[in-house]
């Protein structure tokens, strides 16, 4: 079980990442591409990206597989950052984002 203090520390880390516009996960794009191949995303018309961060992966998925991507993230600041960086001509079909709150 995650303690409230640990959850607050995680939230601060995510907020910092959103501020600088960087989100990273173990394995980077290599791991993302492997996961996508296991999920057969090439056959999908819609993809739900849970934990989308600032939306880099969502945009990549939309462009690569020509599908609509909905991204959700627990960090409102991640979503805010994504929405401030959106360029409709470059995002492909990755256009729906929402944040979550406690």
PEHUJO-V925773 format. One record per backbone hydrogen bond with DSSP energy under -0.5 kcal/mol. CO is the residue of the C=O (numbers start at 0). NH is the residue of the N-H. If there is no record, write none. Layout:
co:CO nh:NH
co:CO nh:NH
This chain:
co:2 nh:6
co:3 nh:7
co:4 nh:8
co:5 nh:9
co:6 nh:10
co:7 nh:11
co:8 nh:12
co:9 nh:13
co:10 nh:14
co:11 nh:15
co:12 nh:16
co:13 nh:17
co:14 nh:18
co:15 nh:19
co:16 nh:20
co:16 nh:21
co:24 nh:27
co:26 nh:29
co:26 nh:30
co:27 nh:31
co:28 nh:32
co:29 nh:33
co:30 nh:34
co:31 nh:35
co:32 nh:36
co:33 nh:37
co:34 nh:38
co:35 nh:40
co:36 nh:39
co:39 nh:42
co:40 nh:43
co:44 nh:67
co:46 nh:48
co:46 nh:69
co:47 nh:49
co:48 nh:51
co:48 nh:71
co:51 nh:54
co:54 nh:58
co:55 nh:59
co:56 nh:60
co:57 nh:61
co:58 nh:62
co:59 nh:63
co:60 nh:64
co:61 nh:65
co:61 nh:66
co:67 nh:46
co:68 nh:70
co:68 nh:95
co:69 nh:48
co:70 nh:97
co:71 nh:50
co:71 nh:51
co:72 nh:99
co:73 nh:75
co:74 nh:78
co:75 nh:79
co:76 nh:80
co:77 nh:81
co:78 nh:82
co:79 nh:83
co:80 nh:84
co:81 nh:84
co:81 nh:85
co:85 nh:87
co:86 nh:89
co:86 nh:90
co:90 nh:93
co:92 nh:68
co:92 nh:94
co:94 nh:96
co:95 nh:70
co:97 nh:72
